[in-house]
Amino acid sequence: MTIRVAQWATGAVGKTILRGILDRPDLELVALLVYGEKKVGRDAGDIARRAPTGVTATRDIADVIAAAPDVVVHAPRLQIPYEKHDADLVRLLEAGINVVTTAGQHFPRAHGSAREQLFLDACRAGGSTLYGVGISPGVIGERLTLALTGASVTLDRITIDEVLDARSMPDPDFLFTVMGMGSDPATLDGSGPLPTLYGLLYRETIAYVCAQLGVAVDDIVPDHRTVPARSDLSVAAGTIAAGTVGTTEWRWHALVGGKPFLTLAIIWTCEPDRPEYAGRDHWRIHLEGKPEMIMTLNLVEPSEEGVRTTAAQYVTAGPALRAIEHVVAAPPGIFAAPVFGAYDAARAPQARPAAAPVSAAPVSAGEGAR
């Protein structure tokens, strides 16, 4: 059965998703919402560099709802504050439209019952389902890390490191405003807008992983660092002045029993040749316990001539596209991807008294000679 899909936003990731929708025979594009006035009225195929579709872009959410899609793939830019998109999500869900979003909402329960209930009530009213997904958050912690813990006999600590080159980010507003590059380092300290934004976003990964493992977290402690650019940097979105932020290290420790159990580090740099970042994997998952394990993942840029889509755009769009049929088929509520066989703290091995040493029976010279 063909699934009726609306695409929300056509930035770098949204446009990649739009092409994925148009290229799949089981999906029918029925609406397209854009933010830029210049895109309004254009055919979706023209925006996606595909054949005409007959679907024209709109800025009005009412047009999307009137098209009666089974699902909206919601891919706007992450914005300050984190709750920026709440009203749109609730309106879609209450209208009976399932939503797959790449702009957070991976585990609303991480922020308390009131936030979770906001979306649960909307889903209940419309008989709809909400799912937040991307590569990170969405896959690195929530799927790959949890899957890897299934091979653990004991699990003492998890460390997830992300190190990505931000130089190719094309959108100035995203690089300078949302990522914080080119800022005065002092403005990214403490409880400012960006530490708050990313604290809310990535708290959901931390809380979800720990919940799936049956681990009760005492506290989540931030441990951030900014690195000033050594010289003026020319990047895709503009210029980063020497002395302003050239790298952000967002890091949190989930404490259990007063000790770090899960550490998540999100490092974005416009100076990937710095000694502390050069040669590092895009993602590194380190599990300490029995056995100790390290998993690494690296993106490879497309080599096809004329292709402008980056590996980072593909890897963010892919999980959203793969989720469509599963979210449409799911019961109303907040969707969570199934996790099989992850480590379970409630069934962790218990320390037992060591067995008494076994004494070897004396062997007589005569017996040994036989």
C-alpha positions as CSV (number, residue, x, y, z in Angstrom):
1,M,0.0,0.0,0.0
2,T,1.3,3.4,-0.9
3,I,2.0,5.7,2.0
4,R,1.1,9.3,1.7
5,V,3.9,11.5,2.8
6,A,4.4,15.3,3.4
7,Q,7.9,16.7,3.6
8,W,8.6,19.5,6.1
9,A,11.5,21.8,5.2
10,T,14.0,21.6,2.4
11,G,17.3,22.5,3.9
12,A,20.3,20.3,3.3
13,V,18.9,17.3,5.2
14,G,15.3,18.0,4.2
15,K,16.1,18.1,0.5
16,T,18.0,14.8,0.8
17,I,14.9,13.3,2.5
18,L,12.6,14.8,-0.2
19,R,14.7,13.0,-2.9
20,G,14.4,9.8,-1.0
21,I,10.7,10.1,-0.8
22,L,10.4,10.8,-4.6
23,D,12.7,7.9,-5.5
24,R,10.7,5.3,-3.5
25,P,7.7,3.7,-5.3
26,D,5.9,2.9,-2.1
27,L,5.8,6.6,-1.0
28,E,3.6,9.3,-2.5
29,L,4.5,12.9,-1.9
30,V,1.3,14.9,-1.2
31,A,2.5,18.1,0.4
32,L,5.7,20.1,0.8
33,L,6.3,22.8,3.5
34,V,9.1,25.3,3.0
35,Y,10.4,28.3,5.0
36,G,11.9,30.4,2.3
37,E,9.5,32.7,0.4
38,K,11.3,32.2,-2.8
39,K,10.5,28.5,-2.7
40,V,6.7,29.0,-2.3
41,G,4.8,27.8,-5.4
42,R,7.7,25.8,-6.9
43,D,7.2,22.2,-7.8
44,A,8.7,19.8,-5.3
45,G,10.6,18.1,-8.2
46,D,12.2,21.3,-9.2
47,I,13.4,21.9,-5.6
48,A,14.7,18.3,-5.4
49,R,16.3,18.3,-8.9
50,R,13.8,15.6,-9.9
51,A,11.0,15.4,-12.5
52,P,7.9,17.5,-11.9
53,T,5.5,16.1,-9.2
54,G,2.5,18.3,-9.3
55,V,3.1,19.1,-5.6
56,T,3.9,22.8,-5.0
57,A,5.6,24.2,-2.0
58,T,3.7,26.1,0.7
59,R,4.5,27.9,3.9
60,D,1.1,27.2,5.5
61,I,0.7,24.2,7.9
62,A,-3.0,24.2,7.1
63,D,-2.2,23.2,3.5
64,V,-0.1,20.3,4.8
65,I,-3.0,19.1,7.0
66,A,-5.5,19.5,4.2
67,A,-3.4,17.2,2.0
68,A,-4.2,14.4,4.6
69,P,-0.8,12.7,4.6
70,D,-0.3,9.5,6.6
71,V,3.0,10.9,7.9
72,V,5.0,14.1,7.9
73,V,8.8,13.9,7.8
74,H,9.6,16.9,9.8
75,A,13.2,18.1,9.1
76,P,13.5,21.8,10.1
77,R,16.8,23.2,11.5
78,L,17.3,22.7,15.2
79,Q,16.6,26.1,16.8
80,I,16.8,28.0,20.0
81,P,14.9,27.4,22.2
82,Y,14.6,23.6,22.0
83,E,10.8,23.9,22.3
84,K,10.6,26.0,19.2
85,H,8.8,23.3,17.1
86,D,6.4,22.1,19.8
87,A,3.3,23.9,18.6
88,D,3.7,22.6,15.0
89,L,4.3,19.0,16.2
90,V,1.3,19.1,18.5
91,R,-1.0,20.5,15.7
92,L,0.1,17.8,13.3
93,L,-0.4,15.0,15.8
94,E,-3.8,16.3,16.9
95,A,-4.8,16.3,13.3
96,G,-4.2,12.6,13.1
97,I,-0.9,12.8,11.2
98,N,2.1,10.7,12.2
99,V,5.4,12.6,12.5
100,V,9.0,11.5,12.0
101,T,11.2,14.4,13.1
102,T,14.9,15.0,12.9
103,A,14.7,18.0,15.2
104,G,14.8,16.3,18.6
105,Q,12.0,14.6,20.6
106,H,13.9,11.4,20.8
107,F,12.9,10.7,24.4
108,P,10.6,13.4,25.8
109,R,10.4,11.5,29.1
110,A,14.0,12.7,29.8
111,H,12.6,16.1,30.6
112,G,9.8,14.9,33.0
113,S,6.3,13.7,32.8
114,A,4.8,17.0,31.8
115,R,6.7,17.2,28.5
116,E,6.1,13.6,27.7
117,Q,2.4,14.1,28.4
118,L,2.2,17.0,26.0
119,F,3.0,14.8,23.1
120,L,1.1,11.7,24.5
121,D,-2.1,13.8,24.8
122,A,-1.7,15.1,21.2
123,C,-1.1,11.5,19.9
124,R,-4.1,10.2,21.8
125,A,-6.3,13.0,20.5
126,G,-5.4,12.3,16.9
127,G,-4.6,8.6,17.0
128,S,-1.1,9.4,15.8
129,T,2.5,8.5,16.5
130,L,5.6,10.7,17.1
131,Y,9.2,9.6,16.5
132,G,12.4,11.6,16.8
133,V,15.4,10.2,14.9
134,G,18.6,11.0,13.3
135,I,22.1,9.6,13.4
136,S,23.1,11.3,16.7
137,P,20.9,11.4,18.6
138,G,19.0,8.5,17.1
139,V,21.3,5.7,16.0
140,I,24.8,6.0,17.6
141,G,23.6,5.7,21.2
142,E,20.1,4.4,20.9
143,R,20.9,1.6,18.5
144,L,24.6,0.9,18.0
145,T,25.7,1.3,21.6
146,L,22.7,-0.6,23.0
147,A,23.3,-3.4,20.5
148,L,27.0,-3.6,21.4
149,T,26.1,-3.9,25.2
150,G,24.4,-7.2,24.3
151,A,27.8,-8.8,24.1
152,S,28.7,-7.6,27.6
153,V,28.9,-10.0,30.6
154,T,29.7,-7.1,32.9
155,L,29.4,-3.4,32.0
156,D,31.3,-0.8,34.0
157,R,31.3,2.3,31.8
158,I,30.3,3.6,28.3
159,T,32.0,6.4,26.5
160,I,30.7,7.8,23.2
161,D,32.8,10.3,21.3
162,E,31.7,12.2,18.2
163,V,34.3,14.2,16.3
164,L,33.0,15.9,13.1
165,D,34.5,18.4,10.7
166,A,32.2,21.4,10.6
167,R,34.0,23.4,7.9
168,S,31.6,22.3,5.1
169,M,28.4,23.4,6.8
170,P,27.0,25.8,4.2
171,D,24.4,27.7,6.2
172,P,25.8,30.7,8.0
173,D,22.9,30.9,10.5
174,F,23.4,27.3,11.4
175,L,27.2,27.4,11.8
176,F,27.4,30.7,13.6
177,T,24.1,30.8,15.6
178,V,23.2,27.2,16.2
179,M,26.7,25.6,16.3
180,G,28.3,28.6,18.0
181,M,31.3,28.9,15.7
182,G,32.9,32.4,15.6
183,S,31.4,33.3,19.0
184,D,33.1,34.8,21.9
185,P,34.1,31.7,24.0
186,A,32.7,33.3,27.1
187,T,29.2,33.3,25.7
188,L,29.1,29.5,25.5
189,D,29.8,29.0,29.1
190,G,27.4,28.1,31.9
191,S,23.7,28.2,31.3
192,G,23.6,30.2,28.0
193,P,21.3,29.4,25.1
194,L,23.6,26.9,23.3
195,P,24.6,24.9,26.4
196,T,20.9,24.7,27.3
197,L,19.9,23.7,23.8
198,Y,22.4,20.8,23.5
199,G,21.9,19.8,27.1
200,L,18.2,19.2,26.4
201,L,18.8,17.5,23.1
202,Y,21.5,15.1,24.2
203,R,20.0,14.4,27.6
204,E,17.4,12.4,25.7
205,T,20.1,10.0,24.4
206,I,21.7,9.6,27.8
207,A,18.4,9.0,29.5
208,Y,17.1,6.6,26.9
209,V,20.3,4.5,26.9
210,C,20.4,4.3,30.7
211,A,16.7,3.5,30.8
212,Q,17.1,0.6,28.4
213,L,20.0,-0.7,30.4
214,G,18.0,-0.5,33.6
215,V,20.5,1.9,35.1
216,A,19.3,4.5,37.6
217,V,21.2,7.8,37.0
218,D,22.0,10.0,40.0
219,D,22.8,13.1,37.9
220,I,23.9,14.3,34.5
221,V,26.9,16.7,34.8
222,P,28.0,19.0,32.0
223,D,31.8,19.1,31.2
224,H,32.0,21.5,28.2
225,R,35.0,23.1,26.5
226,T,35.5,25.6,23.7
227,V,38.7,26.0,21.7
228,P,39.5,29.3,20.1
229,A,40.6,29.3,16.4
230,R,44.4,29.7,16.1
231,S,44.1,31.9,13.0
232,D,41.3,33.3,10.7
233,L,39.5,30.4,9.2
234,S,37.8,30.5,5.8
235,V,34.9,27.9,5.8
236,A,31.9,27.2,3.6
237,A,29.6,29.5,5.6
238,G,32.1,32.4,5.9
239,T,35.0,33.5,8.1
240,I,35.8,32.5,11.7
241,A,38.1,35.1,13.3
242,A,41.2,34.1,15.2
243,G,40.5,33.9,18.9
244,T,36.7,33.2,18.5
245,V,35.3,29.7,18.8
246,G,36.7,27.3,16.3
247,T,35.7,24.1,18.1
248,T,33.0,23.2,20.5
249,E,33.2,20.2,22.8
250,W,29.8,19.4,24.4
251,R,30.3,16.7,27.0
252,W,28.1,15.2,29.7
253,H,28.7,12.5,32.4
254,A,25.8,10.4,33.7
255,L,26.8,9.6,37.2
256,V,25.8,6.3,38.9
257,G,26.9,5.8,42.5
258,G,29.0,9.0,42.2
259,K,31.0,7.7,39.3
260,P,30.7,8.3,35.5
261,F,28.8,5.5,33.9
262,L,28.0,7.0,30.5
263,T,30.0,9.9,29.0
264,L,28.8,11.5,25.8
265,A,31.1,13.9,24.0
266,I,29.9,15.8,20.9
267,I,32.9,17.6,19.3
268,W,32.5,19.8,16.3
269,T,35.6,21.5,14.9
270,C,36.6,23.8,12.1
271,E,40.2,22.9,12.8
272,P,40.3,19.2,12.3
273,D,44.1,19.2,11.9
274,R,44.6,20.2,15.5
275,P,46.7,17.5,17.3
276,E,43.8,16.6,19.6
277,Y,41.4,15.9,16.7
278,A,43.6,14.8,13.8
279,G,43.0,11.2,12.8
280,R,40.2,10.6,15.2
281,D,37.2,8.5,14.2
282,H,33.9,10.2,13.5
283,W,32.3,8.1,16.3
284,R,34.0,5.9,18.8
285,I,32.0,3.8,21.3
286,H,34.0,2.4,24.2
287,L,32.5,-0.2,26.6
288,E,34.5,-1.0,29.7
289,G,33.7,-4.3,31.4
290,K,34.0,-7.9,30.4
291,P,34.8,-7.9,27.6
292,E,36.2,-4.4,26.9
293,M,35.1,-3.4,23.5
294,I,35.6,-0.4,21.1
295,M,33.5,0.2,18.0
296,T,34.3,2.9,15.5
297,L,32.3,4.4,12.6
298,N,33.5,6.8,9.9
299,L,31.7,8.5,7.1
300,V,33.0,8.3,3.5
301,E,32.1,11.2,1.3
302,P,30.3,10.3,-2.0
303,S,32.5,10.0,-5.0
304,E,29.9,10.3,-7.7
305,E,30.5,13.2,-10.1
306,G,28.0,16.0,-9.7
307,V,26.6,14.8,-6.4
308,R,26.5,17.7,-3.8
309,T,24.9,15.8,-1.0
310,T,27.4,15.0,1.8
311,A,27.8,11.8,3.8
312,A,26.5,13.7,6.9
313,Q,23.3,14.6,5.1
314,Y,22.7,11.1,3.9
315,V,23.4,9.6,7.3
316,T,20.9,11.9,8.9
317,A,18.2,11.5,6.3
318,G,18.5,7.7,6.1
319,P,17.2,6.9,9.6
320,A,14.1,9.1,9.0
321,L,13.4,7.5,5.6
322,R,13.7,4.0,7.1
323,A,11.4,4.9,9.9
324,I,8.4,5.9,7.8
325,E,6.6,2.6,7.4
326,H,7.3,1.5,11.0
327,V,5.9,4.7,12.5
328,V,2.8,4.6,10.3
329,A,2.1,1.0,11.4
330,A,2.8,1.7,15.1
331,P,0.0,2.3,17.7
332,P,-0.6,5.9,18.8
333,G,2.0,7.3,21.1
334,I,5.7,8.0,21.2
335,F,7.5,5.5,19.1
336,A,10.7,3.8,20.3
337,A,12.8,1.6,18.1
338,P,12.9,-2.0,19.4
339,V,16.1,-3.0,21.3
340,F,17.0,-6.7,21.4
341,G,19.2,-8.3,24.0
342,A,20.8,-5.2,25.5
343,Y,22.7,-5.4,28.8
344,D,20.3,-5.5,31.8
345,A,21.7,-4.1,35.1
346,A,19.0,-6.0,37.0
347,R,20.5,-9.2,35.8
348,A,24.1,-8.2,36.2
349,P,26.4,-10.9,37.7
350,Q,26.7,-10.8,41.5
351,A,29.9,-11.2,43.4
352,R,30.2,-14.6,45.0
353,P,32.7,-15.9,47.6
354,A,35.7,-17.4,46.0
355,A,35.9,-21.2,46.2
356,A,38.3,-22.8,48.6
357,P,41.6,-23.7,46.9
358,V,41.9,-27.3,45.9
359,S,44.9,-29.1,47.4
360,A,46.6,-31.6,45.3
361,A,46.8,-35.1,46.8
362,P,50.4,-36.1,47.7
363,V,51.9,-38.4,45.1
364,S,54.3,-41.0,46.4
365,A,57.5,-41.7,44.5
366,G,56.2,-45.1,43.7
367,E,53.0,-43.7,42.1
368,G,54.8,-41.2,40.1
369,A,57.0,-43.8,38.6
370,R,54.1,-45.8,37.2
